[in-house]
């Protein structure tokens, strides 16, 4: 897609202007596993956009208060970014809500969180950082919210009613019913106001000044329908949306993305919903631990992925190793960090143990999992693949690991 290439060139130019690869300041942060959002917000939320665009190196502190080892700063930052965004976008936190299709948008109940607007700005920055770095994150945003990020709602031709279904299908249907009602709409006893429950209290919002006293009639019902859509998609969550947008645009200049539609921006954030091109993935794969492009186990792997896995299996494999089932726009050349396969040597030392304990352990290993499963470190887009002795064994173990979703290990 030519527009995506234009976007990548703009990002590259911006990085060159800031001299990010030439002595640009590196930011070091310390993140407690049980305080991801709090620590990230307190240490990164105050930084300028030019600093945030540079390298960020993360040190994790585990639940026991001990430092965690990391083998690659970019990979550790990717893990921090993914886990922070997964937490922030979880509807249980009340920063965001999900529609019936699972698409996310700011919650009008976010005020239950202290400093919620500052949190929205921080989360916007982190999504912007992911896009800036080419890190694909599995965050499905509602189309109307994407339109806000693109400033499409500023256009005189923008119609809030057209996108209301991506907010709430039931409200959209109700307003369409009112819009096309054949009877006397006055009988519905509606006014230019809306009542909502907020923290256990009923709150009335007027759609226009004095709206509580203005009935909806056949002559003004179109105005009512459009004002209600405007309230639901914009007015009600304006502060939250503006804060998120401010954070996002501090990393991603609005002029960089004005060429995209909402659907294209979603693909830029979360990858493309297309058939995974195994040959493209293969072309940009790195190898470690003794593996190379022509190693027999590697050849088996590509054969299994291409000829024995179906489209869903390949998507699950990609999610297993990268945490996202969709490839980046323009292919795996733009996957960061690059997909890497590391060799894990098989060992049968336990099976050769002739002690009573060793024989018991060997018996149970033979009747459970006689060989190690593949594992992954999604923060590094790394597959740790045992040096299997047959293609069938590789296929069986890989499929088992993917379906069990037992991949992540600390490196």
C-alpha positions in Angstrom: 0.0 0.0 0.0 1.6 3.2 -1.2 0.1 5.3 1.7 1.7 3.1 4.3 5.1 3.5 2.6 4.6 7.2 2.7 3.8 7.0 6.4 7.0 4.9 7.0 9.1 7.5 5.1 7.6 10.3 7.3 8.5 8.4 10.4 12.0 7.7 9.1 12.5 11.4 8.3 11.3 12.3 11.8 13.7 9.9 13.4 16.6 11.3 11.3 15.6 14.9 12.3 15.7 13.9 16.0 19.0 12.0 15.4 17.5 9.0 17.3 20.2 6.7 16.1 23.0 9.2 16.7 23.4 9.8 20.4 19.7 10.6 21.1 19.2 10.4 24.9 18.2 6.9 26.2 15.5 6.7 28.9 15.8 4.1 31.6 12.7 3.2 33.6 12.0 0.7 36.4 8.6 -1.1 36.4 7.1 -3.2 39.1 5.1 -6.1 37.6 2.2 -5.3 40.0 2.2 -1.6 39.2 2.6 -1.5 35.4 0.2 1.3 34.7 1.2 3.4 37.7 4.9 3.1 37.2 4.7 3.7 33.5 2.5 6.7 33.9 4.7 8.3 36.6 8.0 7.8 34.7 6.9 8.2 31.1 3.9 10.5 31.3 5.9 13.5 32.1 8.5 13.1 29.3 8.5 15.3 26.2 7.5 13.7 22.9 11.0 14.0 21.5 12.4 11.9 24.4 9.6 9.4 24.1 10.4 8.9 20.5 13.9 7.7 21.5 15.1 4.4 23.0 13.4 3.3 26.2 15.0 0.6 28.3 13.0 -1.2 30.9 14.0 -3.0 34.0 11.2 -5.1 35.5 10.9 -5.8 39.3 9.0 -9.0 40.0 6.4 -9.6 42.7 9.2 -10.6 45.2 10.9 -7.2 44.6 13.8 -8.7 42.6 15.2 -7.5 39.4 14.3 -9.5 36.3 17.0 -10.2 33.7 16.4 -9.0 30.1 18.5 -9.9 27.1 17.3 -7.2 24.8 16.1 -3.8 25.8 13.8 -3.3 22.8 12.1 -6.6 23.5 11.6 -5.9 27.1 10.1 -2.5 26.2 7.7 -4.3 23.7 6.6 -6.5 26.6 6.0 -3.5 28.8 4.1 -1.7 26.1 1.9 -4.7 25.3 1.1 -5.5 28.9 0.5 -1.9 29.8 -2.0 -1.4 26.9 -3.7 -4.7 27.6 -4.3 -3.5 31.2 -5.3 0.1 30.3 -7.8 -1.1 27.6 -9.4 -3.8 29.8 -13.0 -2.6 30.3 -12.8 -3.7 33.9 -10.6 -0.7 34.6 -13.4 1.6 33.4 -11.1 3.7 31.2 -12.5 2.1 28.1 -15.7 0.3 27.1 -16.3 -2.3 24.4 -19.2 -2.5 22.0 -20.9 -5.8 21.1 -18.1 -6.6 18.6 -15.4 -6.0 21.1 -14.3 -2.6 19.6 -13.0 -0.2 22.3 -13.7 3.5 23.0 -13.4 5.8 26.0 -15.8 5.2 28.9 -17.9 8.1 30.2 -17.5 6.4 33.6 -13.7 6.9 33.6 -14.0 9.5 36.3 -14.0 6.7 38.9 -10.2 6.6 38.3 -8.1 9.3 39.8 -6.4 11.5 37.2 -8.3 9.7 34.5 -7.7 12.4 31.9 -3.9 12.3 32.5 -4.1 8.5 32.1 -6.0 8.9 28.8 -3.2 11.1 27.5 -0.5 8.6 28.7 -2.3 5.7 27.0 -2.6 7.8 23.8 1.1 8.3 24.0 1.8 4.6 24.4 -0.4 3.7 21.4 1.4 6.4 19.5 4.8 5.0 20.6 3.7 1.5 19.3 2.8 2.9 15.9 6.0 5.0 15.8 8.2 1.9 16.5 6.2 -0.4 14.2 5.1 -2.6 17.1 1.8 -4.3 16.3 -0.6 -4.3 19.2 -3.9 -6.2 19.4 -6.2 -3.3 20.3 -9.4 -3.1 18.3 -10.7 0.5 18.4 -14.2 1.5 17.5 -14.4 3.1 14.0 -15.9 6.3 15.4 -13.0 6.7 17.8 -10.5 6.2 15.0 -12.3 9.0 13.1 -11.6 11.2 16.1 -7.9 10.4 15.9 -8.0 11.2 12.2 -9.9 14.4 12.8 -12.6 13.2 10.4 -15.3 14.4 12.8 -14.1 18.0 12.1 -15.4 17.8 8.6 -18.6 19.6 7.7 -19.6 16.4 5.9 -19.2 14.1 8.9 -22.4 12.4 10.1 -22.3 11.1 13.6 -25.4 9.0 13.0 -23.6 7.0 10.3 -21.0 5.8 12.9 -23.3 5.4 15.9 -23.7 1.6 15.2 -20.0 1.2 16.1 -20.8 2.7 19.5 -24.1 1.0 20.4 -26.2 -1.0 17.9 -29.3 -0.7 20.1 -29.2 3.1 20.4 -28.5 3.3 16.6 -31.6 1.1 15.9 -33.7 3.2 18.3 -32.7 6.5 16.7 -33.4 5.1 13.2 -36.8 4.0 14.5 -37.6 7.5 15.6 -36.2 9.0 12.4 -38.5 6.8 10.2 -41.5 6.5 12.6 -44.8 6.6 10.7 -47.0 7.6 13.6 -47.0 10.8 15.6 -43.6 10.9 17.2 -45.0 13.2 19.9 -46.7 10.1 21.3 -43.3 8.7 22.3 -43.0 11.5 25.0 -39.4 12.3 24.2 -37.6 15.6 25.0 -34.2 17.0 23.9 -32.5 15.4 26.9 -31.1 12.1 28.0 -31.0 10.4 31.5 -28.1 8.2 32.5 -27.0 6.4 35.6 -23.6 7.6 36.9 -22.2 6.1 40.1 -25.6 5.1 41.3 -27.3 8.5 40.6 -29.5 9.5 37.8 -28.0 12.4 35.7 -29.9 14.4 33.1 -28.1 15.9 30.1 -29.7 18.4 27.9 -29.0 18.1 24.2 -29.7 21.8 23.8 -30.3 24.6 26.3 -33.7 24.0 28.0 -33.9 20.6 26.3 -35.8 19.0 29.2 -38.8 21.2 28.3 -38.6 20.8 24.5 -40.6 17.9 23.2 -39.6 15.9 20.1 -42.1 16.5 17.3 -42.3 15.5 13.7 -40.8 18.8 12.7 -37.7 18.6 14.9 -37.1 14.8 15.2 -34.2 14.9 12.7 -32.5 17.5 14.9 -33.1 15.3 17.9 -31.7 12.2 16.2 -28.5 13.9 15.1 -28.0 15.8 18.4 -28.4 12.5 20.3 -25.8 10.8 18.1 -23.5 13.8 18.6 -23.9 13.5 22.4 -23.2 9.8 22.5 -20.1 9.8 20.1 -18.6 13.2 21.1 -20.0 15.4 23.8 -20.3 12.6 26.4 -16.7 11.5 26.1 -15.1 14.7 24.7 -12.7 15.2 27.5 -11.5 11.6 27.5 -11.2 11.6 23.7 -9.4 14.9 23.6 -6.9 13.7 26.2 -6.2 10.4 24.4 -5.9 12.2 21.0 -3.5 14.8 22.4 -1.2 12.0 23.7 -1.4 10.1 20.4 -0.7 13.1 18.3 2.3 14.0 20.4 4.0 10.9 19.0 2.2 10.7 15.6 1.8 14.0 13.8 -1.8 14.3 12.5 -0.4 15.1 9.1 1.3 11.7 9.0 -2.0 9.8 9.2 -4.5 12.1 7.4 -4.1 10.0 4.3 -5.7 6.9 6.1 -9.2 5.9 6.5 -10.3 4.7 10.0 -10.0 1.0 8.8 -6.5 1.6 7.5 -5.4 3.3 10.8 -6.7 0.3 12.7 -4.5 -1.9 10.4 -1.5 0.3 11.1 -2.1 -0.2 14.8 -3.0 -3.9 14.9 -1.8 -5.4 11.7 -3.6 -6.5 8.5 -6.4 -9.1 8.5 -5.0 -11.0 5.5 -3.8 -14.5 4.9 -0.3 -14.9 6.4 2.4 -15.1 3.8 4.7 -17.8 5.1 7.3 -17.1 2.4 7.4 -13.4 3.4 7.8 -14.4 7.1 10.6 -16.8 6.1 12.4 -14.1 4.1 12.8 -11.8 7.1 13.4 -14.5 9.8 16.6 -14.5 11.9 18.2 -17.6 13.3 20.2 -18.3 16.5 21.6 -21.1 18.6 22.9 -23.2 15.7 19.9 -22.9 13.4 20.2 -21.5 9.9 18.0 -21.2 6.8 18.9 -24.7 5.5 18.8 -26.6 8.8 16.6 -29.6 8.5 14.4 -28.6 11.4 13.9 -25.2 10.0 13.0 -26.7 6.6 10.5 -28.9 8.4 9.0 -25.9 10.2 8.4 -23.9 7.0 6.9 -27.0 5.4 4.5 -27.6 8.3 3.4 -23.9 8.4 2.9 -23.7 4.7 1.5 -27.2 3.8 0.1 -28.7 7.0 -1.4 -25.7 8.9 -4.6 -24.0 7.8 -5.1 -20.3 7.9 -6.4 -20.3 11.5 -3.4 -22.4 12.6 -1.0 -20.0 11.0 -2.8 -17.1 12.7 -2.5 -18.9 16.1 1.2 -19.6 15.4 1.8 -15.9 14.8 0.0 -14.9 17.9 2.0 -17.6 19.8 5.3 -16.0 18.8 4.4 -12.2 18.5 1.2 -11.9 20.7 -0.7 -10.7 17.6 -2.4 -13.0 15.0 -2.1 -10.4 12.2 1.0 -9.5 10.2 2.2 -5.9 10.0 1.0 -3.8 7.0 3.4 -4.2 4.1 4.6 -7.5 5.5 7.1 -8.9 7.9 9.9 -6.6 6.8 8.2 -4.2 9.2 8.0 -6.6 12.2 10.0 -5.2 15.1 11.9 -6.9 16.6 12.3 -9.3 13.7 11.0 -12.9 14.0 13.8 -15.1 15.4 14.1 -18.9 15.8 16.5 -20.2 18.4 17.6 -23.8 18.7 16.8 -25.6 21.9 18.8 -28.9 22.2 16.9 -32.0 23.1 18.2 -33.9 26.2 17.4 -37.4 27.4 19.6 -37.3 30.5 16.7 -37.9 32.8 15.7 -41.0 30.8 19.2 -42.4 31.3 19.1 -42.0 35.1 19.1 -45.6 36.4 18.2 -44.7 40.0 14.8 -45.5 41.3 13.8 -41.8 41.3 15.2 -41.5 37.8 13.2 -44.5 36.5 10.0 -43.1 38.1 10.6 -39.7 36.5 11.4 -41.4 33.2 8.2 -43.5 33.4 6.0 -40.4 33.9 7.8 -38.4 31.2 7.2 -41.2 28.7 3.5 -41.2 29.5 3.2 -37.4 29.5 5.4 -35.3 27.3 8.5 -37.2 26.4 10.0 -34.2 24.5 10.1 -30.6 25.2 7.5 -28.3 23.6 8.3 -25.2 21.6 8.1 -22.0 23.6 8.2 -18.3 22.8 9.1 -14.9 24.1 6.6 -12.7 22.5 8.4 -9.6 23.7 11.2 -10.5 21.4 9.1 -12.2 18.7 11.2 -15.3 19.5 10.4 -18.9 18.9 12.4 -21.4 21.0 12.3 -24.5 18.9 13.7 -27.8 20.1 15.9 -29.8 17.7 13.3 -32.4 16.9 14.2 -35.7 15.2 11.3 -35.8 12.8 8.8 -33.5 10.9 5.8 -35.3 12.4 7.1 -34.7 16.0 7.7 -31.0 15.2 4.2 -30.7 13.8 2.6 -32.5 16.8 4.5 -30.5 19.5 4.1 -27.2 17.8 0.4 -27.6 17.4 0.1 -28.8 21.0 2.0 -25.7 22.3 0.0 -23.3 20.2 -3.4 -24.7 21.3 -2.3 -24.9 24.9 -0.9 -21.3 24.6 1.9 -22.2 26.9 4.5 -20.3 25.0 6.0 -17.5 27.1 9.2 -18.1 29.0 11.7 -15.6 30.3 14.9 -15.6 28.3 
